[in-house]
Amino acid sequence: MPDSMPDTTDTAADGLAGFVRGRADAWLDAAVPPEFAVVPDGLTARDRQALTYDRLRRAGRAAPPAAELLDDPHALCALLERAAVADPALFHVMLLHYTLALAPILRFGAGQDGLDGPRERLASMGDVGTLLMTEAGRSNSHLSPRTTARYDAGTREFVLTTPDADAAKFPTNTGHPGVAKTAAVYATLVHGGREHGVFVFIAALRGPDGTPAPGVRIIPAPDGSGLPVDYAAVRLDGLRVPYEAWLRDGASIDAAGAFHDPAGGAAQRLTRSMSVGPAVWRAVVAACAAVTRASAGVLAAHSAGRVALGRLAPLRPLTDYRNQREAVLGALASAYALTAVAAHVKDRTASATGDGGGGAWAPWSAVDRDLALFKAAVTVRAEDAVARCRTHSGAPGFAATDRLNAYRGLAHAYRSAGGDNDLILFDTARAMAAGDRYAPPPAAPVPAGADPLDPGVWLGVAADAERRLAARLTDRVATAAAAGADPFTAWNANLSLATAAATAHADRTVLQVVAAAEGSAPPPVRPLLRLFALDWMESRAAVLLNEGAAASGLLDRVWEARRTLADDLPPGRAADLAAALDLPPAITAPASFITA
């Protein structure tokens, strides 16, 4: 059946649903029920945060055990996707709890005695897990935290200290005074007068009644609206934790006081301590795909049945206007394309090198360059897609509900959270220029005037741009080094080019996934995946033309192809594609106060 023909059979509907949901887990409806998509009016900031934590506990107790979730990327991502669509704040605290508090205990503390208590409190949702990693006063603080852990042999304890306000851990979700919190604290282990790298320590920050532990000072941040959680800075003033709270991952301090670490050095230890990253990046990619689906559903519902009163054609359906019709289809295209990327990363195993290399700006590329790069690419694409949905939903999209603003806030927040996108791109570019586990794509010239709907054309253009940018970057950095420039000077002069080269590499990687999905997706989805590629070409036209990867007239060809594709889609196809996104009724319901 040609892609442009309508297909309303049950088989087609099942195919669309399967493409969106992947594996269906029966427990999801109990863990994140539709009611979680509604937040009552009139709550104070603290009430709103308390509701989020109550829902986190309910979700955790209805979901499979934490250890099972963390061993099953599909199940964990399904839970986090559902949370993101219902409430981005719930997604954020849930991600921290599972992947950045519980996961280190299970990964680094396997077989250690003394961890049963915190592990059980977190797994049972008695305590909420949080993360103390980033420090407020210095950039790139993951590479060398000033928070220290010093071993006291007399008491067999570690003493955790933030030496000043610049070393305070921020942001953290520790501000609510009534929620028990257990933290994974990233600190530099100092012993025998030497620094031995970054390790994770488990510390109870707030007790069952919310009272901070001795040696813990929590400074709540002002209320914010981006992701409404209980942000706070945390300072540690001689916080004592037992030896068993050190997630030592094979390292030890023996009875004679000698330090041993099989990782082989501080750089390698940092990479291992940050190796929880892949679970975070999979979840962020999945959540960004989910909020893009929800945003597309909101825009489709807003546009359906709406008429325009413009004087050119009063009472014409809004989607008869190409700008709105193409906005709806473009949103659906982003939703389905990012869903394909999310499915890909859920199936992809981590590939940590363990060599400590690849991280001049941040540790993430040394952990898993490709997953970090997927995260950087998808957060930007999701934020752009959600922003367009908000714009094309008019005033109701901004004022009648905060949902689209919240989705955009989530995608925007994770451009920095989970590893800053710019730093990921810089380290990716550095590896490209050094040929560190990177080879430029082979040449595959695209003839002038080639059909931009052909996947071979998208990939050829993307590969050509990447190859040219990588070559220019490599040459510039090498030339600067040959002229005697130190690494900082050589790279600092070329950060814009480095960003463009790494972004081109990320684009090609994403487009390869989308092209592979286009060949096997249900027929109704295939035109959308081609539309996603057209939108990519339009968004990157300046770079493609600047690098000579596309001929003049590119935008005219893209616009013509998009018009043709949109005209070939049956009028009811957008509604069918939106219906398959599996959204709670509250997400796409009209503003209820209007009819109250």
Disulfide bonds with the S-S distance in Angstrom:
none
